Amino acid sequence: MKIIKNHRILFIAIILLIALIFYMCANKNYESKIFPMGTKINNIDCSGLTVNKAEKKLTKEWNKKSFIIFESNAKDTKTIPLIWDIKGIKSNNEKLSKDILKHNLTNNKETKVLAELSGLGITYDIKDKLNSELHPSLLKSFLRKIHIISNNISVYMEVKKVDKTFDNQFNDLKIFKESDDTIITKNAYIDLNSDNFDIVKEVYGNNIDKELVKSTILDNISKGEFNLYYSKKEFYDNPEVISTNKLLLEEQEYLKNLEFPEITYKIYGNTVKIKKQQILKMYGITQKSLSKKINIDDLKVNKKAVEQYVHKLTEKYDTAWSDHEFNSTKQGKITVSGGDYGYFIDEDEETSKLISILKKKKSVVRTPIYSQKGYKNANDIGDTYVEIDLTYQTLWLYKDGEMVTSSPIVTGSVASGFATPPGVYILKYKTMHTTLKGKNADGTDYESPVTYWMPFNGGIGMHDATWRSTFGGSIYLSGGSHGCVNMPYEKAGIVYRNITAGFPIVVHY
């Protein structure tokens, strides 16, 4: 009985002792503001430090280490040790030196250092973790008290942010330098400019995924591993979207079946239908917006895209101030450059009109709004015009392809600097009985009364020149006009009676 009684007393005593220790641990754990003596965090002595001071010390110690990037040439890279100070490798870590030496001998090559990042300047998010370690659970505190678990605490140094020092070093790493052999990785995508919305296949390149390298480096630093054994292939940038992507195929099929308004232009004999791909742009549909299903009724018009389309339309179909193919009387087919004759689409007005049509989402066939048209809506010059051949000093008048009259002429004096400029022009107007005024080559004024006046290029025009008795030949070289086309009186009258404002005047050598 006595033995049993003693056992009970011993058992109760043990229970009371454990309870007392738990109480003391709990009380001390609750009241403590500093880490107890002998506490190490990530092998750094934090005895007697508050959370704030421990955080500062850990940050300082972590950031003064160097991160080394090695080149991976070996088949087995798992045996490569973790290095944080390449300069002090022998004095600081003998085992590390032996491991590297062993690896080098095995692979018969040196371990090549590609880069070193120092002065890391990283901010770590560890305060909550340190608070948790300062006030652990009762069981954890008890086990530490009786030395069942170590006071050497391991904390994951989660990166909160990096400063410019780190980013600048990282972005300057030579491993990111592209060469002539670099192939850039590309995602598969729908070609919005193709007729059938073809899918362009992905490209598996050999450029480096910088974000993957960066996240790997920062993760290693957080774990206390201050090296990266770098194998380029492990960090290739891979496409995120491939041609067999289900969503991509669905988007392609959706685009093919989407019904847009059909808009067709009639431009002096040319039929121009706006392609679906161009309509897409005008409704602001891009690669990014394809992830959402498109409802044609909800689409907004992209004014800039419409402006760009109309501008390209004018570049292609405007004929004013451009080259004109012309079948001349004496020289056959020639090209005449310059001059204000031709079609000129009014960009502002046409842009506004096209936006209005797109908003209504209705199909139309229309003629663009012109600020200037060709004569009688002809295809460029047409077959009704006045031809002035500066080389042969001859004028012809054609109407509907038939010659009405021809005449020798005298054009601007070449020697005096008044040569008549070539080009295709518009007859601005015509009038009778007027006096032409201007300056002679010597600066003196002149006045020339004429019966028929037909200007086509500023102050240059066709008129009768009754003061001349001879026309044609080489007179224009030194005895020509001030730029106008001088004609015999009767011929000038015939031309005057057969042309109207807007008539094409073709002047060429």
C-alpha positions as CSV (number, residue, x, y, z in Angstrom):
1,M,0.0,0.0,0.0
2,K,2.9,2.3,0.9
3,I,4.5,1.7,-2.6
4,I,1.2,2.5,-4.3
5,K,0.9,5.7,-2.3
6,N,4.4,6.8,-3.1
7,H,3.7,6.2,-6.8
8,R,0.7,8.4,-6.6
9,I,2.6,11.2,-4.9
10,L,5.4,10.9,-7.6
11,F,2.8,11.0,-10.4
12,I,1.0,14.0,-9.0
13,A,4.3,15.8,-8.5
14,I,5.3,15.2,-12.1
15,I,1.9,16.5,-13.3
16,L,2.3,19.6,-11.1
17,L,5.8,20.2,-12.3
18,I,4.7,20.0,-16.0
19,A,1.8,22.3,-15.3
20,L,4.2,24.7,-13.5
21,I,6.6,24.6,-16.5
22,F,3.6,25.2,-18.9
23,Y,2.5,28.1,-16.7
24,M,5.9,29.6,-16.6
25,C,6.4,29.1,-20.3
26,A,3.0,30.6,-21.1
27,N,3.5,33.5,-18.7
28,K,7.0,34.2,-20.0
29,N,5.9,33.7,-23.6
30,Y,3.1,36.2,-23.2
31,E,5.2,38.8,-21.4
32,S,8.4,38.4,-23.4
33,K,9.3,41.2,-25.8
34,I,12.8,39.9,-26.7
35,F,14.1,36.6,-28.0
36,P,15.5,34.5,-25.2
37,M,19.3,33.9,-24.8
38,G,20.7,31.3,-27.2
39,T,18.2,32.1,-29.9
40,K,19.5,31.9,-33.5
41,I,17.4,32.7,-36.5
42,N,18.7,31.4,-39.8
43,N,22.1,30.8,-37.9
44,I,22.2,34.5,-36.9
45,D,22.4,35.3,-33.2
46,C,19.2,37.2,-32.2
47,S,19.6,36.7,-28.4
48,G,17.9,39.5,-26.5
49,L,16.6,41.3,-29.6
50,T,13.1,42.7,-30.1
51,V,11.3,41.7,-33.3
52,N,12.1,45.0,-34.9
53,K,15.8,44.7,-34.1
54,A,15.9,41.1,-35.2
55,E,14.2,42.1,-38.5
56,K,16.9,44.8,-39.0
57,K,19.7,42.4,-38.2
58,L,18.5,39.6,-40.4
59,T,17.9,42.1,-43.3
60,K,21.4,43.5,-42.9
61,E,23.1,40.2,-42.7
62,W,21.1,38.8,-45.6
63,N,21.7,41.8,-47.9
64,K,25.5,41.9,-47.4
65,K,25.9,38.5,-48.9
66,S,26.6,38.1,-52.6
67,F,24.5,36.0,-54.9
68,I,26.6,34.0,-57.4
69,I,25.4,32.7,-60.7
70,F,27.4,29.7,-62.1
71,E,27.4,28.3,-65.6
72,S,25.9,24.8,-65.7
73,N,28.0,22.6,-68.0
74,A,27.8,19.4,-66.1
75,K,25.2,16.7,-66.6
76,D,24.6,16.3,-62.9
77,T,24.2,19.7,-61.2
78,K,22.7,18.5,-58.0
79,T,26.0,18.1,-56.3
80,I,26.9,21.8,-56.8
81,P,27.0,23.6,-53.5
82,L,25.4,26.8,-52.5
83,I,27.7,29.8,-52.4
84,W,27.3,33.3,-51.1
85,D,30.8,34.7,-51.0
86,I,33.0,33.6,-53.9
87,K,35.9,35.8,-52.7
88,G,36.1,34.2,-49.3
89,I,35.2,30.7,-50.3
90,K,38.2,28.9,-48.7
91,S,38.3,30.8,-45.4
92,N,34.5,30.8,-44.9
93,N,33.5,27.3,-46.0
94,E,36.1,24.5,-46.4
95,K,33.5,21.9,-47.2
96,L,32.2,24.2,-50.0
97,S,35.7,24.4,-51.5
98,K,36.1,20.7,-51.4
99,D,32.7,20.1,-53.1
100,I,33.5,22.5,-55.9
101,L,37.0,21.0,-56.4
102,K,35.5,17.5,-56.5
103,H,32.9,18.6,-59.0
104,N,35.6,20.3,-61.2
105,L,37.8,17.2,-61.2
106,T,34.8,14.9,-62.0
107,N,33.8,17.0,-65.0
108,N,37.3,18.0,-66.0
109,K,36.5,21.7,-66.1
110,E,36.3,24.8,-64.0
111,T,33.2,26.1,-62.3
112,K,32.6,29.3,-64.2
113,V,31.1,32.3,-62.5
114,L,28.7,34.1,-64.8
115,A,27.7,36.9,-62.5
116,E,27.7,38.2,-59.0
117,L,24.9,40.3,-57.4
118,S,26.0,42.3,-54.4
119,G,24.5,45.0,-52.2
120,L,21.2,43.4,-52.7
121,G,19.0,46.1,-51.2
122,I,16.0,43.8,-50.6
123,T,13.2,44.4,-48.2
124,Y,11.8,41.2,-46.5
125,D,8.3,40.5,-45.2
126,I,9.3,38.6,-42.0
127,K,7.9,40.6,-39.1
128,D,4.8,38.4,-38.7
129,K,6.9,35.3,-38.8
130,L,9.3,36.7,-36.2
131,N,6.3,37.7,-33.9
132,S,5.1,34.1,-34.3
133,E,8.5,32.7,-33.3
134,L,8.7,35.2,-30.3
135,H,5.4,34.0,-29.0
136,P,5.2,30.3,-30.0
137,S,2.6,27.8,-29.0
138,L,2.8,26.5,-25.4
139,L,3.9,23.1,-26.6
140,K,6.6,24.5,-28.9
141,S,7.8,26.8,-26.1
142,F,7.8,23.8,-23.7
143,L,9.8,21.6,-26.1
144,R,12.3,24.4,-26.6
145,K,12.6,24.9,-22.8
146,I,13.5,21.3,-22.2
147,H,15.7,21.3,-25.3
148,I,13.8,18.7,-27.3
149,I,13.6,21.1,-30.3
150,S,16.4,23.6,-31.1
151,N,16.4,27.3,-30.5
152,N,18.0,27.7,-34.0
153,I,14.9,29.0,-35.8
154,S,14.5,28.8,-39.6
155,V,12.6,31.6,-41.2
156,Y,11.7,31.9,-44.9
157,M,13.0,35.4,-45.9
158,E,10.1,36.3,-48.1
159,V,11.0,39.1,-50.5
160,K,8.7,42.1,-50.2
161,K,10.4,44.4,-52.7
162,V,13.8,45.0,-54.3
163,D,15.4,48.4,-54.9
164,K,17.0,49.9,-58.0
165,T,20.4,48.6,-57.1
166,F,19.2,45.0,-57.4
167,D,17.1,45.7,-60.5
168,N,20.0,47.5,-62.3
169,Q,22.4,44.6,-61.6
170,F,19.8,42.1,-62.6
171,N,18.8,43.8,-65.8
172,D,22.5,44.1,-66.8
173,L,23.2,40.4,-66.5
174,K,25.0,39.1,-69.6
175,I,22.8,36.1,-69.7
176,F,20.0,38.3,-71.1
177,K,22.1,39.7,-74.0
178,E,20.6,38.6,-77.3
179,S,22.8,37.5,-80.2
180,D,22.3,36.9,-83.9
181,D,21.2,33.4,-83.0
182,T,18.5,34.4,-80.6
183,I,15.0,33.3,-81.6
184,I,12.3,35.2,-79.7
185,T,9.5,33.1,-78.3
186,K,6.0,34.1,-79.6
187,N,2.5,33.0,-78.7
188,A,0.1,31.6,-81.3
189,Y,-2.4,34.2,-82.4
190,I,-5.2,35.0,-84.9
191,D,-4.0,37.0,-87.8
192,L,-6.7,39.7,-88.0
193,N,-5.4,40.8,-91.4
194,S,-5.8,37.4,-93.1
195,D,-8.9,36.6,-95.1
196,N,-9.8,33.5,-93.1
197,F,-8.5,34.7,-89.7
198,D,-5.7,32.2,-89.9
199,I,-3.9,31.1,-86.7
200,V,-0.2,31.9,-86.8
201,K,1.7,29.1,-85.0
202,E,3.6,29.7,-81.8
203,V,7.4,30.0,-81.9
204,Y,9.6,28.2,-79.4
205,G,12.6,30.4,-79.1
206,N,15.8,30.4,-77.1
207,N,15.4,33.8,-75.5
208,I,15.5,33.9,-71.7
209,D,12.4,34.3,-69.5
210,K,13.7,37.1,-67.3
211,E,10.8,36.9,-64.8
212,L,11.5,33.2,-64.3
213,V,15.2,33.9,-63.6
214,K,14.3,36.7,-61.2
215,S,11.7,34.7,-59.3
216,T,14.2,31.8,-59.0
217,I,16.9,34.1,-57.7
218,L,14.6,35.7,-55.1
219,D,13.2,32.4,-54.0
220,N,16.7,31.0,-53.5
221,I,17.7,34.1,-51.5
222,S,14.5,33.7,-49.4
223,K,15.6,30.1,-48.6
224,G,19.1,31.2,-47.8
225,E,20.6,29.7,-50.9
226,F,22.8,32.4,-52.3
227,N,23.6,30.8,-55.7
228,L,22.0,29.7,-58.9
229,Y,23.6,27.0,-61.0
230,Y,22.4,28.4,-64.4
231,S,21.4,26.2,-67.3
232,K,20.1,28.3,-70.2
233,K,17.6,25.7,-71.4
234,E,15.9,25.6,-68.1
235,F,15.1,29.2,-68.4
236,Y,13.9,29.4,-72.0
237,D,10.8,31.6,-72.5
238,N,8.0,29.2,-73.5
239,P,4.9,30.3,-75.4
240,E,1.8,30.6,-73.2
241,V,-0.6,30.1,-76.1
242,I,-0.2,27.4,-78.7
243,S,-2.1,26.9,-82.0
244,T,-4.2,24.0,-80.6
245,N,-5.4,26.2,-77.7
246,K,-9.1,25.5,-77.3
247,L,-10.0,29.1,-76.6
248,L,-8.0,30.3,-79.6
249,L,-9.8,27.9,-81.9
250,E,-13.2,29.0,-80.6
251,E,-12.3,32.7,-81.2
252,Q,-11.2,31.9,-84.7
253,E,-14.5,30.1,-85.5
254,Y,-16.5,32.9,-83.9
255,L,-14.8,35.5,-86.0
256,K,-15.4,33.6,-89.2
257,N,-19.1,33.4,-88.5
258,L,-19.5,37.0,-87.3
259,E,-21.6,39.1,-89.6
260,F,-20.4,42.7,-90.1
261,P,-22.0,45.3,-92.3
262,E,-20.7,45.3,-95.9
263,I,-19.5,48.7,-97.1
264,T,-18.5,49.1,-100.7
265,Y,-17.0,52.2,-102.4
266,K,-17.4,53.1,-106.1
267,I,-14.4,55.3,-107.0
268,Y,-14.3,56.5,-110.6
269,G,-14.8,53.0,-112.1
270,N,-13.1,51.1,-109.2
271,T,-15.1,48.9,-106.8
272,V,-13.5,48.9,-103.3
273,K,-15.1,46.7,-100.7
274,I,-13.9,47.2,-97.1
275,K,-12.6,43.9,-95.9
276,K,-13.8,42.3,-92.7
277,Q,-10.3,42.7,-91.2
278,Q,-10.5,46.4,-91.7
279,I,-14.0,46.6,-90.2
280,L,-12.7,44.8,-87.1
281,K,-10.1,47.6,-86.6
282,M,-12.8,50.3,-87.1
283,Y,-14.8,48.7,-84.3
284,G,-11.7,48.6,-82.1
285,I,-11.4,44.8,-82.1
286,T,-7.9,43.7,-81.2
287,Q,-6.1,40.5,-80.2
288,K,-6.7,41.5,-76.5
289,S,-10.4,42.0,-77.0
290,L,-10.9,38.6,-78.6
291,S,-11.2,36.9,-75.2
292,K,-14.7,38.4,-74.9
293,K,-17.5,37.3,-77.1
294,I,-18.3,40.1,-79.5
295,N,-21.8,41.4,-79.9
296,I,-22.0,43.5,-83.0
297,D,-24.7,45.7,-81.6
298,D,-22.5,46.7,-78.6
299,L,-19.5,47.7,-80.7
300,K,-18.2,51.2,-80.6
301,V,-16.5,52.9,-83.5
302,N,-12.8,53.6,-83.3
303,K,-12.4,57.1,-84.9
304,K,-8.7,56.8,-85.2
305,A,-8.9,53.5,-87.2
306,V,-11.5,55.1,-89.5
307,E,-9.3,58.1,-90.1
308,Q,-6.4,55.8,-90.9
309,Y,-8.5,53.8,-93.4
310,V,-9.8,56.9,-95.2
311,H,-6.3,58.3,-95.3
312,K,-5.0,55.1,-97.0
313,L,-8.0,55.3,-99.4
314,T,-6.9,58.8,-100.4
315,E,-3.3,57.8,-100.8
316,K,-4.3,55.0,-103.2
317,Y,-7.1,56.6,-105.2
318,D,-6.5,60.4,-105.1
319,T,-5.1,61.5,-108.5
320,A,-4.6,65.2,-107.9
321,W,-0.9,66.2,-107.6
322,S,0.1,62.7,-108.7
323,D,1.4,60.9,-111.8
324,H,-1.0,60.5,-114.7
325,E,-0.6,58.0,-117.5
326,F,-1.4,59.9,-120.7
327,N,-1.6,58.9,-124.4
328,S,0.0,61.9,-126.1
329,T,-0.6,62.9,-129.7
330,K,3.0,63.0,-130.8
331,Q,4.9,60.9,-128.3
332,G,2.5,58.1,-127.4
333,K,2.1,56.9,-123.9
334,I,3.9,59.1,-121.3
335,T,3.7,59.9,-117.6
336,V,2.8,63.4,-116.6
337,S,3.6,64.4,-113.1
338,G,2.1,67.2,-110.9
339,G,-0.8,69.5,-111.3
340,D,-4.0,69.9,-109.4
341,Y,-6.3,68.0,-111.7
342,G,-7.9,64.8,-110.5
343,Y,-9.9,63.2,-107.8
344,F,-9.4,64.4,-104.2
345,I,-11.4,62.7,-101.4
346,D,-12.4,65.0,-98.6
347,E,-10.8,63.1,-95.7
348,D,-12.6,64.9,-92.9
349,E,-16.1,64.7,-94.5
350,E,-15.6,61.1,-95.6
351,T,-14.3,60.1,-92.2
352,S,-17.4,61.6,-90.5
353,K,-19.7,59.9,-93.0
354,L,-18.1,56.5,-92.6
355,I,-18.3,56.7,-88.8
356,S,-22.0,57.4,-89.2
357,I,-22.5,54.4,-91.4
358,L,-20.6,52.1,-89.0
359,K,-22.7,53.3,-86.1
360,K,-25.8,52.3,-87.9
361,K,-24.2,48.9,-88.8
362,K,-25.9,48.9,-92.2
363,S,-24.5,47.6,-95.5
364,V,-24.1,50.2,-98.2
365,V,-22.7,50.9,-101.7
366,R,-21.6,54.5,-102.0
367,T,-19.3,57.1,-103.6
368,P,-16.9,58.9,-101.3
369,I,-17.3,62.6,-100.7
370,Y,-14.9,64.4,-103.0
371,S,-13.5,67.9,-102.5
372,Q,-12.6,67.7,-106.2
373,K,-13.5,65.3,-109.0
374,G,-12.2,64.5,-112.5
375,Y,-14.0,66.1,-115.4
376,K,-17.4,64.5,-116.0
377,N,-16.5,61.7,-113.5
378,A,-14.0,60.3,-116.0
379,N,-11.5,57.7,-115.1
380,D,-8.6,60.1,-114.4
381,I,-8.1,62.3,-117.5
382,G,-10.6,60.6,-119.7
383,D,-10.9,61.4,-123.4
384,T,-11.9,65.1,-123.2
385,Y,-9.0,67.5,-122.6
386,V,-6.6,70.1,-123.9
387,E,-3.1,68.8,-124.6
388,I,-0.2,71.3,-124.6
389,D,3.0,69.8,-125.9
390,L,5.9,72.0,-124.8
391,T,8.5,70.1,-126.9
392,Y,6.5,70.4,-130.1
393,Q,4.9,73.8,-129.2
394,T,1.5,72.6,-130.3
395,L,-1.9,72.5,-128.6
396,W,-4.7,70.0,-129.3
397,L,-8.3,70.1,-128.1
398,Y,-10.1,66.7,-127.8
399,K,-13.7,66.0,-127.0
400,D,-15.0,62.5,-126.5
401,G,-11.8,61.2,-128.1
402,E,-12.2,63.4,-131.3
403,M,-9.8,66.2,-132.1
404,V,-11.7,69.5,-132.4
405,T,-8.7,71.7,-133.3
406,S,-5.0,72.0,-133.1
407,S,-2.7,75.0,-133.1
408,P,0.9,76.1,-133.0
409,I,1.7,78.0,-129.7
410,V,4.3,79.9,-127.9
411,T,4.9,79.0,-124.2
412,G,7.0,80.6,-121.4
413,S,10.4,81.9,-122.2
414,V,13.1,79.4,-121.0
415,A,15.9,81.9,-121.2
416,S,14.1,84.4,-119.1
417,G,13.1,81.9,-116.4
418,F,9.4,81.9,-117.3
419,A,9.2,78.3,-118.7
420,T,5.7,76.9,-118.5
421,P,5.5,74.2,-115.8
422,P,4.3,70.8,-116.9
423,G,1.5,68.9,-115.1
424,V,-2.2,68.1,-115.4
425,Y,-4.4,71.1,-114.4
426,I,-8.0,72.2,-114.1
427,L,-9.3,75.1,-116.1
428,K,-10.2,77.5,-113.3
429,Y,-12.6,79.7,-115.3
430,K,-12.8,81.6,-118.6
431,T,-13.5,85.2,-119.4
432,M,-13.3,87.7,-122.3
433,H,-11.8,91.1,-122.8
434,T,-9.4,91.4,-119.9
435,T,-5.9,92.9,-119.4
436,L,-3.1,90.6,-118.2
437,K,-0.7,92.4,-115.9
438,G,2.7,91.3,-114.5
439,K,6.4,91.9,-114.3
440,N,9.0,91.5,-117.0
441,A,12.4,89.8,-116.4
442,D,14.0,93.2,-115.8
443,G,11.4,94.1,-113.1
444,T,9.3,96.5,-115.3
445,D,5.6,96.2,-115.4
446,Y,3.7,95.0,-118.4
447,E,0.0,95.0,-119.5
448,S,-1.4,92.9,-122.3
449,P,-5.1,93.2,-123.3
450,V,-6.5,89.9,-124.6
451,T,-9.9,88.8,-125.9
452,Y,-9.9,85.2,-124.6
453,W,-8.5,84.4,-121.2
454,M,-8.5,80.8,-119.9
455,P,-6.3,80.4,-116.7
456,F,-5.4,76.9,-115.4
457,N,-2.3,77.3,-113.1
458,G,-2.4,80.5,-111.0
459,G,-1.6,83.3,-113.3
460,I,-0.7,81.0,-116.2
461,G,-3.4,80.3,-118.8
462,M,-4.2,80.2,-122.5
463,H,-5.0,83.4,-124.4
464,D,-4.9,85.0,-127.8
465,A,-1.7,86.9,-128.6
466,T,-2.5,89.4,-131.4
467,W,1.0,91.0,-131.0
468,R,2.6,87.9,-132.5
469,S,2.6,87.0,-136.1
470,T,4.5,83.7,-135.8
471,F,3.8,80.7,-133.5
472,G,5.5,77.4,-132.9
473,G,9.0,76.2,-133.5
474,S,11.7,77.3,-131.0
475,I,10.5,80.8,-130.3
476,Y,9.7,79.8,-126.6
477,L,13.4,79.2,-125.9
478,S,14.4,82.9,-125.8
479,G,11.4,84.8,-127.1
480,G,8.6,83.1,-125.2
481,S,5.9,84.5,-122.9
482,H,5.8,85.1,-119.2
483,G,4.6,81.5,-118.7
484,C,1.2,81.7,-120.5
485,V,0.3,79.8,-123.6
486,N,0.1,82.3,-126.5
487,M,-2.3,81.3,-129.4
488,P,-3.4,82.8,-132.7
489,Y,-6.7,84.8,-132.2
490,E,-9.0,82.4,-134.2
491,K,-7.6,79.2,-132.5
492,A,-8.0,80.8,-129.1
493,G,-11.6,81.5,-129.9
494,I,-12.3,77.9,-130.9
495,V,-10.8,76.6,-127.7
496,Y,-12.7,79.2,-125.6
497,R,-16.0,78.2,-127.0
498,N,-15.5,74.5,-126.5
499,I,-14.2,74.3,-122.9
500,T,-15.7,75.0,-119.5
501,A,-14.4,75.4,-115.9
502,G,-13.0,72.0,-114.7
503,F,-11.7,71.0,-118.1
504,P,-8.5,68.9,-118.0
505,I,-5.4,70.8,-119.3
506,V,-2.5,68.4,-119.9
507,V,0.9,70.2,-120.2
508,H,4.0,68.1,-120.9
509,Y,7.3,67.9,-122.6
